Amino acid sequence: MTTFALQAQRASCECGACSFRIRPTRATRFICHCRICQAYSGRAHSDVIIMRANAVDTLAGEDLVFRKYRPPPNISRGLCRCCGKPAIERS
């Protein structure tokens, strides 16, 4: 796990239908290979960045559909309705 200071930036799903603004904040980043992350991302691993929810503003997120893969942990994982790719997770 790596902790770093995240600079202000924009993020989105692969097609851009769901987009977010991230304000400068402290964040932690890690790679996860668990089966839940594999199912969510459709890949062998997920590149995860954790930050406080109040650092993220949804700019275009009407096309998000949230699903809980296995509570606990009680994490809602958001997929874009347009491209079906991961966009954001929240607790």
C-alpha positions as CSV (number, residue, x, y, z in Angstrom):
1,M,0.0,0.0,0.0
2,T,1.2,3.5,-0.8
3,T,-0.1,6.7,0.7
4,F,0.3,9.9,-1.3
5,A,-1.2,13.4,-1.9
6,L,-3.6,13.3,-4.8
7,Q,-3.7,16.5,-6.9
8,A,-6.9,17.9,-8.3
9,Q,-8.0,16.0,-11.4
10,R,-10.9,14.5,-13.3
11,A,-11.8,10.8,-13.7
12,S,-14.3,8.8,-15.6
13,C,-15.4,5.4,-16.8
14,E,-13.9,4.1,-20.1
15,C,-16.6,5.7,-22.3
16,G,-16.8,9.0,-20.3
17,A,-20.5,8.8,-19.5
18,C,-19.8,8.9,-15.8
19,S,-17.3,11.5,-14.7
20,F,-15.9,12.8,-11.4
21,R,-13.8,15.7,-10.1
22,I,-11.3,14.8,-7.4
23,R,-10.2,17.6,-5.1
24,P,-6.6,17.5,-3.6
25,T,-6.6,15.0,-0.8
26,R,-4.6,12.2,0.9
27,A,-5.1,8.9,-0.7
28,T,-4.0,5.3,-0.4
29,R,-3.4,3.1,-3.5
30,F,-3.1,-0.7,-3.8
31,I,-3.6,-3.6,-6.2
32,C,-6.2,-6.2,-5.2
33,H,-6.4,-9.7,-6.6
34,C,-9.4,-11.0,-4.6
35,R,-12.2,-12.7,-6.5
36,I,-14.6,-9.9,-5.8
37,C,-12.3,-7.3,-7.4
38,Q,-11.7,-9.7,-10.3
39,A,-15.5,-10.1,-10.8
40,Y,-16.0,-6.3,-10.5
41,S,-13.2,-5.3,-12.9
42,G,-13.4,-8.2,-15.2
43,R,-9.6,-8.4,-14.9
44,A,-7.0,-10.4,-12.9
45,H,-6.7,-7.4,-10.5
46,S,-8.1,-4.0,-9.5
47,D,-6.0,-0.9,-9.1
48,V,-7.7,0.7,-6.0
49,I,-7.4,4.3,-4.7
50,I,-9.0,5.0,-1.4
51,M,-9.9,8.6,-0.4
52,R,-12.6,10.4,1.6
53,A,-15.9,10.6,-0.1
54,N,-16.1,14.4,0.3
55,A,-13.1,14.8,-2.0
56,V,-15.1,13.4,-5.0
57,D,-17.8,15.3,-6.8
58,T,-19.9,13.5,-9.4
59,L,-20.1,15.5,-12.6
60,A,-22.0,13.1,-14.8
61,G,-23.2,10.0,-12.9
62,E,-26.8,9.4,-13.8
63,D,-25.7,6.3,-15.8
64,L,-24.2,4.5,-12.7
65,V,-25.7,1.3,-11.4
66,F,-24.5,0.2,-7.9
67,R,-24.2,-3.4,-6.7
68,K,-22.9,-5.0,-3.5
69,Y,-20.9,-8.1,-4.4
70,R,-20.7,-9.4,-0.8
71,P,-21.5,-7.6,2.4
72,P,-19.5,-7.2,4.6
73,P,-17.5,-5.2,3.6
74,N,-20.5,-3.0,2.8
75,I,-19.1,-1.5,-0.4
76,S,-21.3,-0.4,-3.3
77,R,-19.5,-0.8,-6.5
78,G,-20.7,1.4,-9.4
79,L,-20.7,0.3,-13.0
80,C,-21.4,2.6,-16.0
81,R,-24.7,1.6,-17.6
82,C,-23.3,2.6,-21.0
83,C,-20.0,0.7,-21.2
84,G,-20.5,-1.7,-18.2
85,K,-17.0,-0.8,-16.8
86,P,-16.2,0.1,-13.2
87,A,-16.5,3.8,-12.4
88,I,-16.5,4.3,-8.6
89,E,-16.9,2.5,-5.3
90,R,-18.3,3.9,-2.1
91,S,-19.1,2.7,1.4
